[in-house]
């Protein structure tokens, strides 16, 4: 699910849950340039494939908090249910959400 698709109370709660972890990732100088490349890329899928592993390695807890919030799950529940394909799909949804991605620009 994309953050921009949430409505009402779910949207409000998700925003409060993602602000801190998004800020931690967005202010990471090592990743900021990579996210800029994704935003400027004609091939966003390939660009995301390069930045996502770095973001997960550097900010695992933050990434999980964001994915859990967007999916309206508790972090513990999201981690218990998460599979590699699910995490990749959820992360791709987050990184292709134009409204959310604008936070990094």
DRENVEX-579639 format. One record per residue: chain; residue in three letters; x, y, z of N, C-alpha, C in turn. Coordinates in steps of 0.1 Angstrom, whole numbers, plus 2048, in hexadecimal, padded with zeros to 3 digits. Example, Ala and Ser with C-alpha at 12.3 -4.5 7.8 and 13.67 -1.06 7.14 Angstrom:
r ch:A, aa:ALA, n.X:884, n.Y:7C7, n.Z:84E, ca.X:87B, ca.Y:7D3, ca.Z:84E, c.X:884, c.Y:7DF, c.Z:84E
r ch:A, aa:SER, n.X:880, n.Y:7EA, n.Z:847, ca.X:889, ca.Y:7F5, ca.Z:847, c.X:881, c.Y:800, c.Z:84F
//
This chain:
r ch:A, aa:UNK, n.X:808, n.Y:7F4, n.Z:800, ca.X:800, ca.Y:800, ca.Z:800, c.X:809, c.Y:80C, c.Z:800
r ch:A, aa:UNK, n.X:804, n.Y:817, n.Z:7FA, ca.X:80B, ca.Y:824, ca.Z:7FA, c.X:805, c.Y:82D, c.Z:805
r ch:A, aa:UNK, n.X:80E, n.Y:835, n.Z:80B, ca.X:80A, ca.Y:83E, ca.Z:815, c.X:7FF, c.Y:848, c.Z:80F
r ch:A, aa:UNK, n.X:801, n.Y:84C, n.Z:803, ca.X:7F8, ca.Y:855, ca.Z:7FD, c.X:7EA, c.Y:84F, c.Z:7FB
r ch:A, aa:UNK, n.X:7E8, n.Y:842, n.Z:7FC, ca.X:7DB, ca.Y:83C, ca.Z:7FA, c.X:7D3, c.Y:83B, c.Z:807
r ch:A, aa:UNK, n.X:7DA, n.Y:83D, n.Z:812, ca.X:7D3, ca.Y:83C, ca.Z:81F, c.X:7CA, c.Y:848, c.Z:821
r ch:A, aa:UNK, n.X:7BF, n.Y:846, n.Z:828, ca.X:7B5, ca.Y:851, ca.Z:82A, c.X:7B1, c.Y:852, c.Z:839
r ch:A, aa:UNK, n.X:7AC, n.Y:85E, n.Z:83C, ca.X:7A7, ca.Y:860, ca.Z:849, c.X:7B0, c.Y:85D, c.Z:855
r ch:A, aa:UNK, n.X:7AB, n.Y:856, n.Z:85F, ca.X:7B3, ca.Y:853, ca.Z:86B, c.X:7BF, c.Y:84B, c.Z:868
r ch:A, aa:UNK, n.X:7BE, n.Y:841, n.Z:85E, ca.X:7CA, ca.Y:839, ca.Z:85A, c.X:7D5, c.Y:842, c.Z:855
r ch:A, aa:UNK, n.X:7D1, n.Y:84C, n.Z:84D, ca.X:7DB, ca.Y:856, ca.Z:847, c.X:7E2, c.Y:85E, c.Z:852
r ch:A, aa:UNK, n.X:7DA, n.Y:863, n.Z:85C, ca.X:7E0, ca.Y:86B, ca.Z:867, c.X:7E9, c.Y:862, c.Z:86F
r ch:A, aa:UNK, n.X:7E5, n.Y:856, n.Z:873, ca.X:7ED, ca.Y:84E, ca.Z:87B, c.X:7FA, c.Y:849, c.Z:874
r ch:A, aa:UNK, n.X:7F9, n.Y:847, n.Z:867, ca.X:805, ca.Y:843, ca.Z:85F, c.X:80F, c.Y:84E, c.Z:85E
r ch:A, aa:UNK, n.X:80A, n.Y:85A, n.Z:85C, ca.X:813, ca.Y:866, ca.Z:85B, c.X:81B, c.Y:867, c.Z:868
r ch:A, aa:UNK, n.X:814, n.Y:866, n.Z:874, ca.X:81B, ca.Y:867, ca.Z:880, c.X:825, c.Y:85C, c.Z:882
r ch:A, aa:UNK, n.X:822, n.Y:850, n.Z:87D, ca.X:82B, ca.Y:845, ca.Z:87E, c.X:837, c.Y:846, c.Z:875
r ch:A, aa:UNK, n.X:836, n.Y:84C, n.Z:86A, ca.X:841, ca.Y:84C, ca.Z:860, c.X:84A, c.Y:859, c.Z:861
r ch:A, aa:UNK, n.X:846, n.Y:863, n.Z:867, ca.X:84E, ca.Y:870, ca.Z:867, c.X:85C, c.Y:86D, c.Z:86D
r ch:A, aa:UNK, n.X:85D, n.Y:867, n.Z:878, ca.X:86A, ca.Y:866, ca.Z:87E, c.X:873, c.Y:85C, c.Z:876
r ch:A, aa:UNK, n.X:86F, n.Y:850, n.Z:872, ca.X:878, ca.Y:848, ca.Z:86A, c.X:87B, c.Y:84E, c.Z:85C
r ch:A, aa:UNK, n.X:871, n.Y:855, n.Z:856, ca.X:874, ca.Y:85B, ca.Z:849, c.X:87E, c.Y:866, c.Z:84B
r ch:A, aa:UNK, n.X:87D, n.Y:86E, n.Z:855, ca.X:887, ca.Y:878, ca.Z:858, c.X:895, c.Y:873, c.Z:85A
r ch:A, aa:UNK, n.X:896, n.Y:868, n.Z:861, ca.X:8A3, ca.Y:861, ca.Z:863, c.X:8A9, c.Y:85D, c.Z:856
r ch:A, aa:UNK, n.X:8A1, n.Y:857, n.Z:84D, ca.X:8A6, ca.Y:853, ca.Z:840, c.X:8A9, c.Y:85F, c.Z:837
r ch:A, aa:UNK, n.X:8A0, n.Y:869, n.Z:837, ca.X:8A1, ca.Y:874, ca.Z:82E, c.X:8AD, c.Y:87D, c.Z:831
r ch:A, aa:UNK, n.X:8B1, n.Y:87D, n.Z:83E, ca.X:8BC, ca.Y:885, ca.Z:842, c.X:8CA, c.Y:87E, c.Z:841
r ch:A, aa:UNK, n.X:8C9, n.Y:872, n.Z:83D, ca.X:8D6, ca.Y:86A, ca.Z:83C, c.X:8DD, c.Y:86F, c.Z:82F
r ch:A, aa:UNK, n.X:8E8, n.Y:876, n.Z:831, ca.X:8EF, ca.Y:87C, ca.Z:826, c.X:8F4, c.Y:871, c.Z:81C
r ch:A, aa:UNK, n.X:8F7, n.Y:865, n.Z:821, ca.X:8FC, ca.Y:85B, ca.Z:818, c.X:8F1, c.Y:856, c.Z:80F
r ch:A, aa:UNK, n.X:8E5, n.Y:856, n.Z:814, ca.X:8D9, ca.Y:851, ca.Z:80B, c.X:8D3, c.Y:85C, c.Z:803
r ch:A, aa:UNK, n.X:8D4, n.Y:868, n.Z:808, ca.X:8CD, ca.Y:873, ca.Z:802, c.X:8D0, c.Y:874, c.Z:7F3
r ch:A, aa:UNK, n.X:8DD, n.Y:873, n.Z:7EF, ca.X:8E1, ca.Y:874, ca.Z:7E1, c.X:8DB, c.Y:868, c.Z:7D9
r ch:A, aa:UNK, n.X:8DB, n.Y:85D, n.Z:7E0, ca.X:8D5, ca.Y:851, ca.Z:7D9, c.X:8C6, c.Y:853, c.Z:7D6
r ch:A, aa:UNK, n.X:8BF, n.Y:859, n.Z:7E0, ca.X:8B0, ca.Y:85B, ca.Z:7DE, c.X:8AE, c.Y:866, c.Z:7D3
r ch:A, aa:UNK, n.X:8B7, n.Y:86F, n.Z:7D2, ca.X:8B6, ca.Y:879, ca.Z:7C8, c.X:8B8, c.Y:873, c.Z:7BA
r ch:A, aa:UNK, n.X:8C1, n.Y:869, n.Z:7B9, ca.X:8C3, ca.Y:862, ca.Z:7AC, c.X:8B6, c.Y:85A, c.Z:7A8
r ch:A, aa:UNK, n.X:8B0, n.Y:855, n.Z:7B2, ca.X:8A3, ca.Y:84E, ca.Z:7B0, c.X:899, c.Y:857, c.Z:7AA
r ch:A, aa:UNK, n.X:898, n.Y:863, n.Z:7B0, ca.X:88E, ca.Y:86D, ca.Z:7AC, c.X:891, c.Y:872, c.Z:79E
r ch:A, aa:UNK, n.X:89D, n.Y:873, n.Z:79A, ca.X:8A1, ca.Y:878, ca.Z:78D, c.X:8A2, c.Y:86D, c.Z:783
r ch:A, aa:UNK, n.X:8A1, n.Y:861, n.Z:786, ca.X:8A3, ca.Y:856, ca.Z:77D, c.X:897, c.Y:853, c.Z:774
r ch:A, aa:UNK, n.X:89B, n.Y:850, n.Z:767, ca.X:891, ca.Y:84C, ca.Z:75E, c.X:88D, c.Y:83D, c.Z:760
r ch:A, aa:UNK, n.X:896, n.Y:836, n.Z:767, ca.X:893, ca.Y:828, ca.Z:76A, c.X:892, c.Y:827, c.Z:779
r ch:A, aa:UNK, n.X:887, n.Y:82B, n.Z:77F, ca.X:886, ca.Y:82B, ca.Z:78D, c.X:887, c.Y:81D, c.Z:793
r ch:A, aa:UNK, n.X:882, n.Y:813, n.Z:78D, ca.X:883, ca.Y:806, ca.Z:792, c.X:892, c.Y:802, c.Z:795
r ch:A, aa:UNK, n.X:89A, n.Y:804, n.Z:78B, ca.X:8A9, ca.Y:801, ca.Z:78D, c.X:8AF, c.Y:80A, c.Z:798
r ch:A, aa:UNK, n.X:8AB, n.Y:816, n.Z:798, ca.X:8B1, ca.Y:81F, ca.Z:7A2, c.X:8AC, c.Y:81B, c.Z:7B0
r ch:A, aa:UNK, n.X:8A0, n.Y:817, n.Z:7B1, ca.X:89B, ca.Y:813, ca.Z:7BE, c.X:8A2, c.Y:806, c.Z:7C2
r ch:A, aa:UNK, n.X:8A5, n.Y:7FD, n.Z:7B9, ca.X:8AC, ca.Y:7F1, ca.Z:7BC, c.X:8BA, c.Y:7F4, c.Z:7C1
r ch:A, aa:UNK, n.X:8C0, n.Y:7FF, n.Z:7BE, ca.X:8CD, ca.Y:803, ca.Z:7C3, c.X:8CD, c.Y:809, c.Z:7D1
r ch:A, aa:UNK, n.X:8C2, n.Y:811, n.Z:7D3, ca.X:8C2, ca.Y:819, ca.Z:7E0, c.X:8BB, c.Y:811, c.Z:7EB
r ch:A, aa:UNK, n.X:8B2, n.Y:808, n.Z:7E8, ca.X:8AA, ca.Y:801, ca.Z:7F2, c.X:8B3, c.Y:7F8, c.Z:7FB
r ch:A, aa:UNK, n.X:8BC, n.Y:7F0, n.Z:7F6, ca.X:8C5, ca.Y:7E9, ca.Z:7FF, c.X:8CD, c.Y:7F2, c.Z:808
r ch:A, aa:UNK, n.X:8D2, n.Y:7FD, n.Z:803, ca.X:8D9, ca.Y:806, ca.Z:80C, c.X:8D1, c.Y:80C, c.Z:817
r ch:A, aa:UNK, n.X:8C5, n.Y:80F, n.Z:813, ca.X:8BB, ca.Y:815, ca.Z:81D, c.X:8B8, c.Y:80B, c.Z:828
r ch:A, aa:UNK, n.X:8B5, n.Y:7FF, n.Z:824, ca.X:8B2, ca.Y:7F4, ca.Z:82D, c.X:8BE, c.Y:7F1, c.Z:836
r ch:A, aa:UNK, n.X:8CA, n.Y:7F0, n.Z:831, ca.X:8D6, ca.Y:7ED, ca.Z:839, c.X:8D8, c.Y:7F8, c.Z:843
r ch:A, aa:UNK, n.X:8D7, n.Y:805, n.Z:83F, ca.X:8DB, ca.Y:810, ca.Z:847, c.X:8CF, c.Y:813, c.Z:851
r ch:A, aa:UNK, n.X:8C3, n.Y:810, n.Z:84D, ca.X:8B8, ca.Y:815, ca.Z:856, c.X:8AD, c.Y:80A, c.Z:856
r ch:A, aa:UNK, n.X:8B1, n.Y:7FE, n.Z:85A, ca.X:8A8, ca.Y:7F2, ca.Z:85A, c.X:89C, c.Y:7F5, c.Z:863
r ch:A, aa:UNK, n.X:89E, n.Y:7FA, n.Z:86F, ca.X:892, ca.Y:7FC, ca.Z:878, c.X:889, c.Y:807, c.Z:873
r ch:A, aa:UNK, n.X:88F, n.Y:812, n.Z:86D, ca.X:887, ca.Y:81D, ca.Z:867, c.X:87F, c.Y:818, c.Z:85B
r ch:A, aa:UNK, n.X:885, n.Y:80F, n.Z:853, ca.X:87E, ca.Y:80A, ca.Z:847, c.X:872, c.Y:801, c.Z:84C
r ch:A, aa:UNK, n.X:874, n.Y:7F9, n.Z:855, ca.X:86A, ca.Y:7F0, ca.Z:85A, c.X:85E, c.Y:7F9, c.Z:860
r ch:A, aa:UNK, n.X:862, n.Y:803, n.Z:868, ca.X:858, ca.Y:80C, ca.Z:86E, c.X:84F, c.Y:812, c.Z:863
r ch:A, aa:UNK, n.X:855, n.Y:817, n.Z:858, ca.X:84E, ca.Y:81D, ca.Z:84D, c.X:845, c.Y:813, c.Z:846
r ch:A, aa:UNK, n.X:84A, n.Y:807, n.Z:843, ca.X:842, ca.Y:7FD, ca.Z:83C, c.X:837, c.Y:7F8, c.Z:845
r ch:A, aa:UNK, n.X:839, n.Y:7F7, n.Z:852, ca.X:82E, ca.Y:7F3, ca.Z:85B, c.X:824, c.Y:7FE, c.Z:85C
r ch:A, aa:UNK, n.X:828, n.Y:80A, n.Z:85D, ca.X:81E, ca.Y:816, ca.Z:85E, c.X:816, c.Y:817, c.Z:851
r ch:A, aa:UNK, n.X:81C, n.Y:815, n.Z:846, ca.X:814, ca.Y:817, ca.Z:839, c.X:80A, c.Y:80B, c.Z:838
r ch:A, aa:UNK, n.X:80E, n.Y:800, n.Z:83D, ca.X:805, ca.Y:7F4, ca.Z:83C, c.X:7FC, c.Y:7F3, c.Z:849
r ch:A, aa:UNK, n.X:7FD, n.Y:7FD, n.Z:851, ca.X:7F4, ca.Y:7FE, ca.Z:85D, c.X:7F5, c.Y:7F2, c.Z:866
r ch:A, aa:UNK, n.X:802, n.Y:7EE, n.Z:869, ca.X:805, ca.Y:7E3, ca.Z:871, c.X:80E, c.Y:7E8, c.Z:87C
r ch:A, aa:UNK, n.X:80E, n.Y:7E1, n.Z:887, ca.X:818, ca.Y:7E3, ca.Z:892, c.X:825, c.Y:7DE, c.Z:88C
r ch:A, aa:UNK, n.X:830, n.Y:7E4, n.Z:890, ca.X:83D, ca.Y:7E0, ca.Z:88B, c.X:840, c.Y:7D1, c.Z:88E
r ch:A, aa:UNK, n.X:83D, n.Y:7CD, n.Z:89A, ca.X:83E, ca.Y:7BF, ca.Z:89E, c.X:836, c.Y:7B5, c.Z:895
r ch:A, aa:UNK, n.X:82A, n.Y:7B9, n.Z:892, ca.X:821, ca.Y:7B1, ca.Z:889, c.X:827, c.Y:7B1, c.Z:87B
r ch:A, aa:UNK, n.X:82B, n.Y:7BD, n.Z:876, ca.X:830, ca.Y:7BD, ca.Z:868, c.X:83D, c.Y:7B4, c.Z:867
r ch:A, aa:UNK, n.X:846, n.Y:7B5, n.Z:871, ca.X:852, ca.Y:7AD, ca.Z:870, c.X:84F, c.Y:79E, c.Z:871
r ch:A, aa:UNK, n.X:845, n.Y:79B, n.Z:878, ca.X:841, ca.Y:78C, ca.Z:87A, c.X:83B, c.Y:787, c.Z:86D
r ch:A, aa:UNK, n.X:834, n.Y:78F, n.Z:865, ca.X:82E, ca.Y:78B, ca.Z:859, c.X:837, c.Y:78D, c.Z:84C
r ch:A, aa:UNK, n.X:841, n.Y:795, n.Z:84D, ca.X:849, ca.Y:79A, ca.Z:842, c.X:850, c.Y:78F, c.Z:83B
r ch:A, aa:UNK, n.X:84F, n.Y:78E, n.Z:82E, ca.X:857, ca.Y:785, ca.Z:826, c.X:860, c.Y:78E, c.Z:81D
r ch:A, aa:UNK, n.X:86A, n.Y:788, n.Z:817, ca.X:872, ca.Y:790, ca.Z:80D, c.X:869, c.Y:797, c.Z:802
r ch:A, aa:UNK, n.X:861, n.Y:78F, n.Z:7FC, ca.X:859, ca.Y:795, ca.Z:7F1, c.X:850, c.Y:7A0, c.Z:7F7
r ch:A, aa:UNK, n.X:84A, n.Y:79E, n.Z:802, ca.X:841, ca.Y:7A8, ca.Z:808, c.X:849, c.Y:7B5, c.Z:80B
r ch:A, aa:UNK, n.X:855, n.Y:7B4, n.Z:811, ca.X:85D, ca.Y:7C0, ca.Z:815, c.X:860, c.Y:7C7, c.Z:808
r ch:A, aa:UNK, n.X:865, n.Y:7C0, n.Z:7FE, ca.X:869, ca.Y:7C6, ca.Z:7F1, c.X:85D, c.Y:7CD, c.Z:7EB
r ch:A, aa:UNK, n.X:852, n.Y:7C7, n.Z:7EB, ca.X:846, ca.Y:7CD, ca.Z:7E5, c.X:841, c.Y:7D9, c.Z:7EC
r ch:A, aa:UNK, n.X:841, n.Y:7D8, n.Z:7F9, ca.X:83D, ca.Y:7E3, ca.Z:802, c.X:847, c.Y:7EF, c.Z:800
r ch:A, aa:UNK, n.X:854, n.Y:7EC, n.Z:800, ca.X:85E, ca.Y:7F6, ca.Z:7FF, c.X:85D, c.Y:7FD, c.Z:7F1
r ch:A, aa:UNK, n.X:85A, n.Y:7F5, n.Z:7E7, ca.X:859, ca.Y:7FA, ca.Z:7D9, c.X:84C, c.Y:804, c.Z:7D9
r ch:A, aa:UNK, n.X:841, n.Y:800, n.Z:7E0, ca.X:836, ca.Y:808, ca.Z:7E0, c.X:839, c.Y:816, c.Z:7E7
r ch:A, aa:UNK, n.X:841, n.Y:815, n.Z:7F2, ca.X:844, ca.Y:821, ca.Z:7F9, c.X:84D, c.Y:82A, c.Z:7F0
r ch:A, aa:UNK, n.X:857, n.Y:824, n.Z:7E9, ca.X:860, ca.Y:82C, ca.Z:7E1, c.X:85A, c.Y:831, c.Z:7D4
r ch:A, aa:UNK, n.X:84F, n.Y:82B, n.Z:7D0, ca.X:849, ca.Y:830, ca.Z:7C4, c.X:83D, c.Y:839, c.Z:7C7
r ch:A, aa:UNK, n.X:83B, n.Y:83C, n.Z:7D3, ca.X:830, ca.Y:845, ca.Z:7D8, c.X:835, c.Y:853, c.Z:7D6
r ch:A, aa:UNK, n.X:830, n.Y:85A, n.Z:7CC, ca.X:836, ca.Y:867, ca.Z:7C8, c.X:834, c.Y:871, c.Z:7D4
r ch:A, aa:UNK, n.X:829, n.Y:871, n.Z:7DB, ca.X:827, ca.Y:87A, ca.Z:7E6, c.X:830, c.Y:877, c.Z:7F1
r ch:A, aa:UNK, n.X:833, n.Y:86B, n.Z:7F4, ca.X:83C, ca.Y:868, ca.Z:7FF, c.X:84A, c.Y:86A, c.Z:7FA
r ch:A, aa:UNK, n.X:84D, n.Y:866, n.Z:7EE, ca.X:85B, ca.Y:868, ca.Z:7E9, c.X:85F, c.Y:876, c.Z:7E9
r ch:A, aa:UNK, n.X:856, n.Y:87F, n.Z:7E7, ca.X:859, ca.Y:88D, ca.Z:7E7, c.X:85F, c.Y:892, c.Z:7F4
r ch:A, aa:UNK, n.X:85D, n.Y:88B, n.Z:7FF, ca.X:863, ca.Y:88E, ca.Z:80C, c.X:872, c.Y:88D, c.Z:80B
r ch:A, aa:UNK, n.X:878, n.Y:885, n.Z:802, ca.X:886, ca.Y:884, ca.Z:801, c.X:88D, c.Y:88E, c.Z:7F8
r ch:A, aa:UNK, n.X:885, n.Y:896, n.Z:7F1, ca.X:88A, ca.Y:8A0, ca.Z:7E8, c.X:88B, c.Y:8AE, c.Z:7EE
//
